[in-house]
């Protein structure tokens, strides 16, 4: 059995793979180690309505700065930091596929998850967040097959 997700779905797949009681193949595709990265570091930081969030918080606390709003967002989204989750039961069956020019997911975030989950593998494809998936779809499918095979190999009684 395996779980796979793309982008923020990849964060959720990593959470499931981490917390599942038995070994499963886990495939976070084009995924950060935490939603903090996508919303506070990647390109989405420019599309977030920080002023509207500040106005919401200002009702509770006068003179709230944009930086305080960003810090609050970081704190709330830190709950999604998969590096704080347990290592999956079979990290050899974890394959992360990441893009070399992803504006949403910085490379350091992918590497951070790989380091936290010793034994996992990162496969890099060229392109951005969408183009890499469209142009290298076969690489994503190959990763799924490889992760499932690694899981079956570990479980087979030899």
C-alpha positions as CSV (number, residue, x, y, z in Angstrom):
1,X,0.0,0.0,0.0
2,X,1.2,3.5,-0.6
3,X,0.1,7.2,-0.4
4,X,1.0,9.9,-2.8
5,X,0.2,13.6,-3.0
6,X,1.1,16.6,-5.1
7,X,2.1,20.0,-3.7
8,X,0.2,20.6,-0.4
9,X,-1.3,17.1,-1.0
10,X,2.2,15.9,-0.7
11,X,2.5,17.3,2.8
12,X,-0.6,15.4,3.7
13,X,0.7,12.2,2.1
14,X,3.9,12.6,4.1
15,X,1.8,13.0,7.3
16,X,-0.1,9.8,6.5
17,X,3.1,8.0,5.7
18,X,4.6,9.1,8.9
19,X,1.7,8.2,11.2
20,X,0.5,5.0,9.5
21,X,0.9,2.1,11.9
22,X,2.4,-0.2,9.2
23,X,5.1,0.4,6.5
24,X,3.6,2.1,3.4
25,X,5.2,3.6,0.4
26,X,5.2,7.4,0.8
27,X,5.5,9.8,-2.2
28,X,5.4,13.5,-1.5
29,X,5.6,15.1,-5.0
30,X,6.6,18.8,-5.5
31,X,6.0,19.1,-1.8
32,X,7.5,21.3,1.0
33,X,8.3,19.9,4.4
34,X,5.8,22.3,5.9
35,X,3.0,24.7,4.7
36,X,5.1,27.5,6.3
37,X,7.5,27.3,3.3
38,X,4.8,27.6,0.7
39,X,2.9,30.5,2.3
40,X,5.8,32.4,4.0
41,X,8.8,31.7,1.7
42,X,7.6,30.6,-1.8
43,X,5.8,32.7,-4.3
44,X,2.5,32.4,-2.4
45,X,3.8,34.9,0.1
46,X,3.1,37.5,-2.6
47,X,-0.4,36.3,-3.1
48,X,-1.4,36.2,0.6
49,X,-3.7,39.0,1.8
50,X,-1.4,40.0,4.7
51,X,-3.3,43.3,5.2
52,X,-6.6,41.6,5.5
53,X,-5.2,39.2,8.0
54,X,-3.7,42.1,9.9
55,X,-7.1,43.8,10.0
56,X,-8.6,40.6,11.4
57,X,-6.0,40.4,14.1
58,X,-6.2,44.2,14.8
59,X,-9.7,43.6,16.2
60,X,-8.0,41.5,18.9
61,X,-4.9,43.6,19.3
62,X,-4.3,47.1,18.2
63,X,-1.3,48.2,16.1
64,X,-0.6,44.7,14.7
65,X,2.3,44.8,12.1
66,X,2.5,42.8,9.0
67,X,5.6,41.0,10.4
68,X,3.5,40.0,13.5
69,X,0.9,38.6,11.1
70,X,3.5,36.6,9.2
71,X,4.9,35.3,12.5
72,X,1.4,34.2,13.6
73,X,1.0,32.4,10.2
74,X,4.3,30.7,10.7
75,X,3.3,29.5,14.2
76,X,-0.1,28.2,13.0
77,X,1.3,26.5,9.9
78,X,4.2,25.0,11.8
79,X,1.8,22.2,12.9
80,X,2.3,20.9,9.3
81,X,6.0,20.6,9.7
82,X,6.5,16.9,8.7
83,X,10.1,16.9,10.0
84,X,8.6,17.0,13.5
85,X,6.6,13.9,12.8
86,X,7.9,10.3,13.4
87,X,10.0,8.8,10.6
88,X,8.0,6.4,8.5
89,X,8.2,2.7,9.3
90,X,10.1,2.1,6.1
91,X,11.9,5.3,5.0
92,X,13.5,3.3,2.1
93,X,10.0,3.3,0.5
94,X,9.8,7.2,0.7
95,X,10.6,8.9,-2.6
96,X,10.3,12.6,-2.9
97,X,10.1,14.1,-6.4
98,X,11.0,17.7,-6.6
99,X,11.5,20.3,-9.3
100,X,14.7,22.2,-10.0
101,X,13.0,25.6,-10.7
102,X,9.9,25.4,-8.4
103,X,8.8,28.9,-7.4
104,X,6.5,27.5,-4.7
105,X,8.8,25.0,-3.1
106,X,12.4,26.0,-2.4
107,X,15.0,23.2,-2.8
108,X,16.1,23.6,0.8
109,X,12.6,22.5,2.0
110,X,12.8,19.2,0.1
111,X,16.3,18.5,1.3
112,X,15.2,19.3,4.9
113,X,12.6,16.5,4.8
114,X,15.0,14.1,3.2
115,X,17.5,14.7,6.0
116,X,14.9,14.3,8.7
117,X,13.8,11.0,7.1
118,X,17.1,9.3,6.8
119,X,16.9,6.6,4.1
120,X,14.4,8.5,1.9
121,X,15.3,9.5,-1.6
122,X,14.9,12.7,-3.6
123,X,14.6,12.6,-7.3
124,X,15.0,16.0,-9.1
125,X,13.2,16.8,-12.4
126,X,13.7,19.9,-14.4
127,X,11.0,22.6,-14.6
128,X,8.7,24.5,-12.3
129,X,5.8,23.5,-10.1
130,X,3.4,22.7,-12.9
131,X,5.7,22.2,-15.9
132,X,7.8,19.6,-14.2
133,X,4.8,17.4,-13.6
134,X,3.5,17.8,-17.1
135,X,6.8,17.3,-18.8
136,X,8.2,14.5,-16.6
137,X,5.0,12.6,-15.7
138,X,6.8,9.3,-16.4
139,X,9.3,10.1,-13.6
140,X,6.5,10.5,-11.1
141,X,4.9,7.2,-12.2
142,X,8.3,5.5,-12.0
143,X,8.8,6.8,-8.4
144,X,5.4,5.2,-7.4
145,X,6.4,1.9,-8.9
146,X,9.9,2.0,-7.3
147,X,8.6,2.9,-3.8
148,X,6.0,0.1,-3.9
149,X,8.6,-2.4,-5.1
150,X,10.9,-1.3,-2.2
151,X,8.1,-1.9,0.2
152,X,7.3,-5.3,-1.2
153,X,11.0,-6.3,-1.2
154,X,11.3,-5.4,2.5
155,X,8.2,-7.3,3.4
156,X,8.9,-10.5,1.4
157,X,10.2,-13.4,3.6
158,X,13.5,-14.5,2.2
